Amino acid sequence: MDFDAEDDIPLSELANISNLMVLSKFDEYVSIDENLEVTEQLSDVDLVRQAMEEPQQEEHMEDDKELEREETAITTEDAITSIRKLQRYFQQTENNTDTISILNKVELILNKDYLDKPWIQTKLTNFFQNM
């Protein structure tokens, strides 16, 4: 093995040299994009385009809110239909008599609510439109 006396560096000096190298690389890394332009001056065309896009985005947000409202309102007829689907599903599987009896009770409650709902005819012509 060849050994040079120049390679014999005390460990403390070697640690200081490596720390300086790491710190200098870190400083370079942190400041590498200081001279980059992160914003630009918008032209009149860009400003007009952005102004035109904003109302469309607001309309889409309003449409989404309307869809959310529509999804939350479930009619009694929809609930009865869903209960009947669940009943059919559980009738196809075994050992679900308790579940089916609970669904039957829920269906009775929904039917009672449906039948107790006041039926008001707003116009005489509405009655004839269903025929």
C-alpha positions as CSV (number, residue, x, y, z in Angstrom):
1,M,0.0,0.0,0.0
2,D,1.2,3.4,-0.9
3,F,0.7,6.1,1.7
4,D,1.4,9.8,1.2
5,A,2.1,12.1,4.1
6,E,-0.2,14.6,2.4
7,D,-3.2,12.3,2.9
8,D,-2.7,12.3,6.6
9,I,-5.3,14.9,7.6
10,P,-6.6,15.1,11.1
11,L,-10.3,14.1,11.3
12,S,-11.3,17.5,12.7
13,E,-9.9,19.3,9.7
14,L,-11.6,16.8,7.4
15,A,-15.0,17.4,9.1
16,N,-14.6,21.2,8.8
17,I,-13.8,20.9,5.1
18,S,-16.8,18.7,4.4
19,N,-19.1,21.0,6.4
20,L,-18.0,24.0,4.4
21,M,-18.6,22.1,1.1
22,V,-22.1,21.1,2.2
23,L,-23.0,24.6,3.4
24,S,-21.7,26.2,0.2
25,K,-23.8,23.7,-1.9
26,F,-26.8,24.3,0.3
27,D,-26.5,28.1,-0.1
28,E,-26.2,27.6,-3.9
29,Y,-29.3,25.4,-3.9
30,V,-31.4,27.8,-1.9
31,S,-30.4,30.9,-3.9
32,I,-30.4,29.3,-7.4
33,D,-33.7,30.8,-8.5
34,E,-33.3,34.3,-6.9
35,N,-32.9,36.0,-10.3
36,L,-35.9,34.2,-12.0
37,E,-38.9,36.2,-12.8
38,V,-41.9,34.6,-11.0
39,T,-44.6,36.9,-12.2
40,E,-45.2,38.6,-15.5
41,Q,-47.0,41.7,-16.7
42,L,-50.3,40.6,-18.1
43,S,-51.3,42.0,-21.5
44,D,-54.7,43.5,-22.2
45,V,-55.7,40.3,-24.1
46,D,-54.8,38.2,-21.1
47,L,-56.8,40.4,-18.8
48,V,-59.9,40.2,-21.0
49,R,-59.5,36.4,-21.3
50,Q,-59.3,36.1,-17.5
51,A,-62.3,38.3,-17.0
52,M,-64.3,36.2,-19.5
53,E,-63.4,32.9,-17.8
54,E,-64.3,34.0,-14.2
55,P,-68.1,34.2,-14.8
56,Q,-68.1,30.8,-16.5
57,Q,-66.3,29.3,-13.5
58,E,-68.9,30.9,-11.2
59,E,-71.7,29.4,-13.3
60,H,-70.2,25.9,-13.0
61,M,-70.0,26.4,-9.3
62,E,-73.7,27.3,-9.2
63,D,-74.5,24.3,-11.3
64,D,-72.6,22.1,-8.9
65,K,-74.5,23.5,-5.9
66,E,-77.8,22.9,-7.7
67,L,-76.8,19.3,-8.3
68,E,-76.0,18.9,-4.7
69,R,-79.4,20.3,-3.7
70,E,-81.1,18.0,-6.1
71,E,-79.3,15.0,-4.8
72,T,-80.3,15.7,-1.2
73,A,-84.1,15.8,-1.9
74,I,-85.4,12.3,-2.1
75,T,-89.1,11.8,-2.6
76,T,-91.2,9.3,-0.7
77,E,-91.8,7.4,-4.0
78,D,-88.0,7.1,-4.5
79,A,-87.6,5.8,-0.9
80,I,-90.3,3.2,-1.5
81,T,-88.7,2.1,-4.7
82,S,-85.3,1.8,-3.0
83,I,-86.8,-0.2,-0.1
84,R,-88.4,-2.6,-2.6
85,K,-85.1,-3.1,-4.3
86,L,-83.4,-3.9,-1.0
87,Q,-86.2,-6.4,-0.2
88,R,-85.6,-8.2,-3.5
89,Y,-81.9,-8.2,-2.8
90,F,-82.2,-9.7,0.7
91,Q,-84.8,-12.3,-0.5
92,Q,-82.1,-13.6,-2.9
93,T,-79.7,-14.3,0.0
94,E,-80.1,-16.7,2.8
95,N,-80.7,-16.1,6.5
96,N,-82.0,-12.6,6.2
97,T,-85.5,-12.9,7.6
98,D,-84.8,-10.2,10.3
99,T,-83.5,-7.8,7.7
100,I,-86.5,-8.4,5.4
101,S,-89.0,-7.9,8.3
102,I,-87.3,-4.6,9.2
103,L,-87.5,-3.5,5.6
104,N,-91.2,-4.5,5.5
105,K,-91.8,-2.3,8.5
106,V,-89.9,0.6,6.9
107,E,-92.0,0.2,3.7
108,L,-95.2,0.3,5.8
109,I,-94.1,3.5,7.4
110,L,-93.2,5.0,4.0
111,N,-96.5,3.9,2.5
112,K,-98.4,5.5,5.4
113,D,-96.5,8.7,4.9
114,Y,-97.2,8.6,1.2
115,L,-100.9,8.0,1.6
116,D,-101.3,10.6,4.4
117,K,-99.7,13.3,2.2
118,P,-102.3,15.8,1.1
119,W,-103.2,15.6,-2.6
120,I,-103.9,19.0,-3.8
121,Q,-104.9,19.6,-7.4
122,T,-103.8,23.1,-8.3
123,K,-105.7,23.4,-11.6
124,L,-108.4,21.4,-13.2
125,T,-106.4,21.2,-16.4
126,N,-103.6,19.4,-14.5
127,F,-106.0,16.5,-13.9
128,F,-106.7,16.0,-17.6
129,Q,-103.0,16.3,-18.7
130,N,-102.2,12.9,-17.1
131,M,-104.7,11.1,-19.3
